Amino acid sequence: MKMLLVGVLAAGLAGSSAAAAKPAPVQGKSPLRVAMLSDGNTFSDNSFNQNCREGIEEMLYVGTPIFVQFVETYSPANFERKLAAFAERDYRLLIGIGYRMAPAIAAVAPEYPRALFACIDGDFPELPHNVWALTFQVDECAFPAGYLAAAWADLQDPADSAVAWVGGIDVDSVNQFVVGFRNGAARYNAAKDKSVRILGGHVGAFDDFAGGQKLAEGFLDAGADVIFGVGSISGNGGIAAAKARGKWAIGVDTDQYHTLVDERDALLTSCLKRMDRAVQHAVTAALDNQFWGGTRYVGNLANRGVGLAPFHAYEDRIPDTLKQELVDLQRGILEGRIATGWPVAPAPAATP
């Protein structure tokens, strides 16, 4: 068991994040009609939506028998209409991206019981029998990322070190990253008797590059050394601001070393949210008539649904002792000895 755990951690930390083994083509199947709907943003966001699309594109590349429509839905007001239109046209699997898609899927799925629905980050009080919710314990990768950010800031600027996060909208799918990141940085302070400052804020949108850039610039002016961009295009603006100031950053969702090529030399790592793998699970299950409707898939460290990307340009610059501490943190999370702080406990009710 110990050897298996170390193997999982080694893969999850250093080589890990490498692309998953390509799914094998499925033989002897009629093409499965699939529709993938974005979360009100473009599939070219170098992050959230793009990673979901890449999961499907990889399956197409190896010849998986699917016919796919990618639909960019820019307004939540259109979600139900778009989903129903594809269900009416006998699309077998409809994949909705993002928490905002969940209410629309909950409304449409019961009307089309023969269609299958999957929702990335969907929160359903009660799951319809034909809906598979695909969720992720991103706090488990954000926690070591926060520890790394604080350690790196302390190494580079010991006199006044600080880290900051630039979030999209103030919602759970963002705040789960944020809580893990903040608590990871706090863990570093407690373990090393340091006082790395932790800054951060929400842009209020996922598609506001300039807004993310401006917010990050304020944190950089306040002394931030590392920016965690956690808000799709808005977060990318924060990463760009860090690069422009000669500082460092941590990416999100996918290995942004490969997608933000102009900022790659500022990226220490990225928090991987393997939505591409989750999408592939859903498509394969639909092809094999083993779709797990009415249940939730949870991507975590244990099943490599989340993790840290390689350090790339910083592989030889991050001290080996720090790398080992990151492995130990992930082991502690896996074994239940280290709590990331998510979910956040509700505040006690005020006494009259």
C-alpha positions in Angstrom: 0.0 0.0 0.0 2.8 2.4 0.9 4.6 1.7 -2.4 1.3 2.3 -4.3 0.8 5.6 -2.5 4.3 6.9 -3.2 3.8 5.9 -6.9 0.6 7.8 -7.1 2.1 10.9 -5.4 5.2 10.8 -7.6 3.0 10.7 -10.7 0.7 13.4 -9.4 3.5 15.8 -8.5 6.2 15.6 -11.1 5.3 13.6 -14.2 2.0 13.4 -13.3 0.3 16.0 -14.8 1.5 14.7 -18.0 -1.3 13.9 -20.4 -3.4 10.8 -19.6 -3.0 7.7 -21.7 -5.0 8.2 -24.8 -8.3 6.4 -24.7 -8.5 3.4 -26.9 -10.9 3.5 -29.8 -14.1 1.6 -29.2 -14.8 -0.9 -32.0 -18.1 -2.0 -33.4 -20.2 0.9 -32.1 -22.5 3.2 -34.0 -21.4 6.9 -33.7 -22.6 8.3 -30.4 -24.1 11.8 -30.9 -22.6 14.2 -28.3 -23.2 17.8 -27.7 -20.9 19.9 -25.5 -22.2 23.3 -24.3 -19.8 25.9 -22.8 -20.6 27.7 -19.6 -21.3 31.1 -21.2 -17.8 31.6 -22.4 -15.6 30.6 -25.3 -13.9 27.2 -25.8 -10.6 29.2 -26.4 -10.2 30.3 -22.8 -6.9 28.5 -22.4 -8.4 27.0 -19.2 -11.8 25.7 -18.1 -13.8 25.3 -21.3 -10.8 24.4 -23.4 -9.8 21.6 -21.1 -13.3 20.0 -21.4 -13.2 20.3 -25.2 -9.7 18.7 -25.3 -11.0 15.6 -23.6 -13.5 15.1 -26.5 -10.9 16.0 -29.1 -8.5 13.4 -27.9 -11.1 10.8 -28.3 -11.9 12.0 -31.8 -8.2 11.8 -32.6 -7.9 8.1 -31.8 -11.0 7.2 -33.7 -13.6 6.8 -30.9 -17.0 6.5 -32.7 -18.6 9.8 -31.7 -20.2 12.7 -33.6 -19.8 15.9 -31.7 -21.2 19.4 -31.7 -19.4 22.1 -29.7 -21.7 24.9 -28.8 -20.6 28.2 -27.2 -23.6 29.4 -25.1 -22.9 33.0 -24.1 -26.0 33.6 -22.0 -27.5 31.3 -19.2 -30.9 32.4 -20.5 -30.3 30.2 -23.5 -29.1 27.1 -21.7 -32.4 25.3 -21.4 -33.4 26.1 -25.0 -30.1 24.8 -26.4 -30.2 21.6 -24.3 -33.7 20.8 -25.3 -32.9 21.5 -29.0 -30.2 18.9 -29.0 -32.3 16.4 -27.0 -35.0 16.8 -29.6 -32.5 16.0 -32.4 -31.7 12.7 -30.7 -28.3 13.6 -29.3 -27.6 10.8 -26.9 -25.1 12.6 -24.5 -25.3 16.2 -23.6 -22.4 17.7 -21.6 -23.0 21.0 -19.9 -19.9 22.8 -18.6 -20.0 24.8 -15.4 -22.2 25.3 -12.3 -24.5 27.7 -14.1 -25.6 24.8 -16.4 -27.0 22.7 -13.5 -30.4 24.4 -13.1 -31.0 24.1 -16.9 -30.0 20.4 -16.9 -32.2 19.7 -13.9 -35.2 21.3 -15.7 -34.6 19.6 -19.1 -33.4 16.1 -18.2 -36.7 14.8 -16.8 -38.4 15.9 -20.1 -36.0 13.7 -22.1 -35.5 10.5 -20.1 -33.8 8.6 -22.9 -31.1 11.3 -23.2 -28.0 11.3 -21.0 -26.7 14.5 -19.3 -23.3 15.2 -17.7 -22.5 18.4 -15.9 -19.1 19.7 -15.0 -19.2 21.3 -11.5 -23.0 20.8 -11.3 -24.6 21.0 -7.9 -27.9 19.2 -7.8 -30.0 18.9 -4.6 -31.5 15.8 -6.2 -30.0 14.2 -9.2 -32.3 13.0 -12.0 -31.8 9.4 -13.0 -30.1 10.4 -16.4 -27.7 13.0 -15.0 -24.1 12.4 -14.0 -22.6 15.2 -11.9 -18.8 15.5 -12.5 -17.2 17.3 -9.5 -13.6 17.8 -8.2 -11.9 18.1 -4.9 -9.7 21.0 -6.2 -8.8 22.1 -2.6 -6.6 19.0 -2.6 -4.3 20.4 -5.3 -4.7 24.1 -4.3 -3.4 23.4 -0.8 0.1 22.2 -1.9 0.0 25.0 -4.5 -0.5 27.6 -1.8 2.3 26.1 0.3 4.6 26.2 -2.8 3.6 29.8 -3.5 4.4 30.9 0.1 7.7 29.0 0.1 8.8 30.5 -3.2 7.8 34.0 -2.2 9.8 33.6 1.0 12.8 32.4 -0.9 12.7 35.3 -3.4 11.6 38.1 -1.1 12.3 37.1 2.5 12.0 40.7 3.8 8.4 41.2 2.7 7.0 38.1 1.0 3.4 37.9 -0.1 1.1 35.7 -2.3 -2.2 36.6 -3.9 -5.1 35.0 -5.7 -7.2 36.5 -8.5 -10.6 34.8 -8.7 -13.4 35.0 -11.2 -16.9 35.0 -9.7 -17.4 34.5 -5.9 -18.8 31.0 -6.2 -17.9 27.6 -4.7 -16.2 26.3 -7.8 -13.7 29.2 -7.4 -13.6 29.4 -3.7 -12.8 25.8 -3.2 -9.5 26.6 -5.0 -9.1 29.8 -3.0 -9.6 28.1 0.4 -7.2 25.4 -0.3 -4.6 27.9 -1.6 -4.9 30.2 1.4 -4.7 27.3 3.9 -1.7 25.9 2.1 0.1 29.2 2.4 -0.9 29.4 6.1 0.4 25.9 6.6 3.8 27.1 5.3 3.8 30.0 7.7 2.9 27.8 10.7 5.5 25.1 9.8 8.3 27.6 9.2 7.4 30.3 11.6 7.0 32.7 8.8 4.6 35.6 8.0 4.1 35.5 4.3 1.1 37.7 3.6 -1.9 36.3 1.8 -3.9 38.7 -0.4 -6.7 38.1 -2.9 -10.0 39.0 -4.4 -12.7 38.3 -7.0 -12.9 40.1 -10.4 -16.7 39.4 -10.6 -16.5 37.7 -14.0 -14.8 34.9 -15.8 -14.2 36.6 -19.1 -12.6 39.9 -17.9 -8.9 39.7 -18.8 -8.3 43.4 -18.2 -10.2 43.2 -14.8 -8.0 40.3 -13.7 -4.9 42.2 -14.8 -5.9 45.3 -12.9 -6.8 43.4 -9.7 -3.4 41.6 -9.8 -1.6 44.8 -10.4 -3.0 46.1 -7.1 -1.8 43.1 -5.3 1.6 43.3 -6.9 1.8 47.0 -5.9 1.1 45.8 -2.4 4.1 43.4 -2.5 2.7 40.1 -3.9 5.4 37.9 -5.3 3.2 35.0 -6.6 -0.2 35.3 -8.3 -2.6 32.4 -8.4 -4.9 33.0 -11.3 -8.2 31.1 -10.6 -10.9 32.5 -12.9 -10.5 31.4 -16.5 -9.8 34.4 -18.7 -10.0 36.8 -15.7 -7.4 34.7 -13.9 -5.2 34.7 -17.0 -5.1 38.4 -16.8 -3.7 38.1 -13.3 -1.0 35.7 -14.6 -0.1 38.2 -17.3 0.3 41.0 -14.8 2.7 38.8 -12.8 4.8 38.1 -15.8 4.9 41.8 -16.8 6.2 42.7 -13.4 8.9 40.0 -13.4 7.1 38.0 -10.7 5.7 34.5 -10.6 2.4 32.7 -11.0 0.4 29.5 -10.6 -2.1 28.4 -13.2 -5.4 26.6 -13.0 -7.5 23.8 -14.5 -5.0 22.7 -17.2 -1.2 22.9 -17.4 -1.1 26.5 -18.5 2.6 26.2 -19.3 1.2 24.8 -22.6 -1.6 27.2 -23.1 -0.3 30.6 -21.9 2.9 30.5 -24.0 3.7 34.1 -23.4 3.6 33.7 -19.7 5.0 30.2 -19.4 8.4 31.3 -17.9 6.6 32.9 -15.0 4.6 29.8 -14.1 5.8 27.7 -11.2 3.2 25.0 -11.8 -0.6 24.8 -12.3 -3.5 23.3 -10.3 -4.8 20.5 -12.5 -8.6 19.9 -12.6 -8.7 17.0 -14.9 -12.0 17.8 -16.6 -10.7 16.2 -19.8 -10.5 12.8 -18.0 -13.9 13.2 -16.5 -15.4 14.0 -19.9 -13.8 10.9 -21.3 -15.2 8.8 -18.5 -18.7 10.1 -19.3 -18.4 9.5 -23.1 -16.9 6.0 -22.6 -19.6 5.1 -20.1 -22.3 6.2 -22.6 -20.7 4.2 -25.4 -20.6 1.1 -23.2 -24.2 1.5 -21.8 -22.7 2.0 -18.3 -23.6 5.6 -17.8 -23.8 6.3 -14.0 -26.9 8.6 -14.1 -28.1 9.7 -10.7 -24.6 9.7 -9.2 -21.6 11.9 -8.8 -18.0 11.5 -10.0 -15.5 13.1 -7.7 -12.0 13.8 -9.1 -9.4 13.9 -6.3 -5.8 13.2 -5.6 -6.5 9.5 -5.1 -7.9 8.9 -8.6 -5.7 11.6 -10.2 -8.7 13.8 -11.0 -6.7 16.7 -9.5 -3.0 17.3 -9.0 0.0 19.6 -9.6 1.5 20.1 -13.1 5.2 19.7 -13.6 7.5 22.6 -12.6 8.9 22.9 -16.1 11.4 25.8 -16.1 11.6 25.7 -12.3 12.3 22.0 -12.0 16.0 22.7 -11.2 15.3 25.9 -9.2 12.8 24.6 -6.6 14.8 23.0 -3.8 14.5 19.3 -3.4 13.5 19.7 0.2 10.5 21.8 -0.8 9.6 19.2 -3.5 9.6 16.5 -0.8 7.5 18.7 1.5 4.9 19.0 -1.3 4.9 15.2 -1.7 4.4 14.8 2.0 1.5 17.3 2.1 -0.3 15.3 -0.6 0.4 12.1 1.2 -1.1 13.6 4.4 -4.2 14.7 2.5 -4.6 11.3 1.0 -4.3 9.6 4.3 -6.7 12.0 6.0 -4.0 13.5 8.4 -4.1 16.9 6.8 -7.3 18.9 6.3 -7.5 21.5 3.5 -10.2 23.5 5.2 -12.8 22.7 2.6 -15.8 22.7 3.0 -15.7 25.7 5.1 -17.7 25.2 8.4 -20.7 27.5 8.6 -20.4 30.4 11.0 -22.2 29.8 14.3 -25.7 31.3 14.5 -25.8 34.6 16.4 -27.3 34.3 19.8 -30.3 36.6 20.5 
